């Protein structure tokens, strides 16, 4: 049923949306669907310069093969199976003659442990990333190699396409010593190509390491790929959060050194990433590949400065997150990491006479970088262990650097036991700011515009460090835009926000969606990139309080659909599945005693399912989301699901899907998830990868124990019962609001910025009352609109902003906002 509602925007105190009321019939065809009313006499929240920023994590080959401009893959022969099971020291290389990778005392550096040794004449060819090394006619490429040869050797360096076409005149270098030395030269491309290869030939036995080829032209001459850096700079980010993310706080917390046996998969430790690149460590990236640290802390700080953003480093808290959920109990190591963090601040801000300020100066930046904030930890799911360590970090930092803001976090979810626990701890401890992360469906973002309206203004500020609507369509961007109006409306408590992830190499993707996509020679912004750019370039300095009335909301529907079974990296047995009405009338049943699974079908094409001994069994402990569904569609709105479940092997527990509409739209009860540490109710809306969490709590499943599970559905209300005890409950009853707005003021230009999101499939005729303000008769209007299913891709970018001057503006005016659109009106005040 259509409903009216009022949404207040911009007051500097907590505001709550007014109750929804039944809409009266329209009096005329020209009656507006919505009315936006400004209250310019009221004081709105100030918006900080850091309101919107970017978050860089080396995921999706974002660093090596991405922003870091090195064109040679595995330049130092450090790849190992520990990084990725398919890797060897020669991954990325093709060898002619005899050449082997060696780890011995003749190495270039203790942290650069492997080099290449040739026996006699040999050739090495590297194709870089994607289809090959990209060259541009007339551009210069810098080559370098560290080499030694006990009897001398001549190196020949050539650049050619995959079909053998010469791309540059060759380069020759004579190795004259059996001591490691760096040899350099340049190659000028004679042809444009995206299939380039670099070949290094030697006419005698040699040792080689750090074979590098980079374009001379990089972003501001600081070693980063120009087109990617320019796209990031075009956002005008207020801050740069780095280096993660999951790679900050996963793996070993110990150093890459002999005393610790050179642990390969480690947390991101900044001291390993500075100094000459040939002396930097390497690491097994959490996302399944090698990380060279050519892009290290100095480069991050320099990049932040180059794009005009404040640097925001994240340091590990000695509690792993991202599903690992381990605390390192080593007080000495904890104190070392705390001291490392203090040293990091000195590296960024200290005078050139200080130990770490001197290193910064030697690297090329005598002037301090001006670090003002630092985050401790990332998505830790062990709140007690994390927070105890966080307090020690915070106390040490504030004692020595009281002007530095120390940012805590609230765990990996937008709600739940861990979230509530950490928020309570942060409030009690008086934390400066709390980092929230969530990735949810478009409907979640349209349902939760008012999330921060009721946040405590006397507690810590909010840093929304990671968020995105889980797909890459324009519909996702519209939902994000609607949500961002709520962030701005609450700028007195939400101080910073950044979409994530930032970058993705199209041939090496571990996470979707992503803001900017690229291959070896092209890059393009997603629809969400265009949306973020629109918001980030039109922030304003303060909120002008406003409210909106009218319009329709989408009402929640009862949870109906098929029932199913699934597992995640786990083998399990399911039996005696029944669906009944609350009074016991059977709707579906299968005890599998007939020896078959007739009527069941896969929705995932994964896993190994069979009927064994009167139970439905999944035996593949490597397969994820092995969902199968019964044929019967449950159309009743009130019903009970009961079954028996037994874990037989594997890493996690059970997944019990219900309300299945298709392979991408369902709910499931996740027991023993996240490496058997947490349970949740998750909801997929249109994609199995677009899951939001409706309920979370700590949870484990015992192998070999049979559990009696019950799911009671009553319309939108669900109660979950395990072995006779209520495990949890939820009500998926939120309405979807497709229309959102906020108004800000640009003090420099004297303009109102009216921002309107219409995510509905029909135009929204809207009256805008500027509260008596005198304004120009014209305004500059920028619109993003299109089919909600559209995506921006390498071959086409249909979602682009359109800017033009429009008339008919006054202290009160009416405008129709197109279906599936975001409109920004910049209106000049005249007095």
Buried (B, 14 or more C-beta within 10 A) or exposed (E): EBBBBBBBBBBBEBBEBEEBEEBEEEEEEEEBBBBBBBBBEBBBBEBBBBBBBBBBBBBBBBBBBBBBBBBBBBBBBBBBEEBBEEBBBBBBBEBEEEBEBBBEEEBBBEBBBBBBBBEEBBBBBBBBBBBBBBBBEEBEBBBBBBBBBEEBBBBBBBBBBBEEEEBBEBBEBEBBEBEBEBBEBEBBBBBBBBBBBBBBBBBBBBBBBBBBBBBEEBBBEBBBBBEBBBBBBBBBBBBBBBBBBBBBBBBBBBBBEEEEEBBBBBBBBBBBBBBEBBEBBBBBBBBBBBBBBBBBBBBBBBBBBBBEBBBBBBBBBBBBBBBBBBBBEEEEBBEBBBEBBBBBBBBBBBEBEBEBBBBBBEBEBEEBBEBBBBBBBBBBBBBEBBBBBBBBBBEBBBEEBEEBBBBBBBBBBBBBBBBBBBBEBBBEBEBBBBBBBBBBBBBBBBBBBBBBBEBEEEBBBBBBBBBBBBBBBBBBBBBBBBBBBBBBBBBBBBBBBBBBBBBBBBBBBBBBBBBBBBBBBBBBBBBBBBBBBBBBBBBBBBBBBBBBBBBBBBBBEBBBBBBBBBBBBBBBBBBBBBBBEEEEEEBBEBBBEEEEBEEBEBBBEBBEBEBEEEBBBBBBBEBBBBBBBBEBBBEBEBBBBBBBBBBBEBBBBBBBBBBBBEBBBBBBBBBBBBBBBBBBBBBBBBBBBBBBBBBBEBBBBEBEEBBEBBBBBBBBBBBBBBEEEEBBBBEBEBBBBBBBBBBBBBEEEBBBBBBBBBBBEEBBBBBBBBBEBEBBEEBBBBBBBBEBEBBBEEEEBEBEBEEEEBEEBBEBBBBEBBBBBBBBBBBBBEE
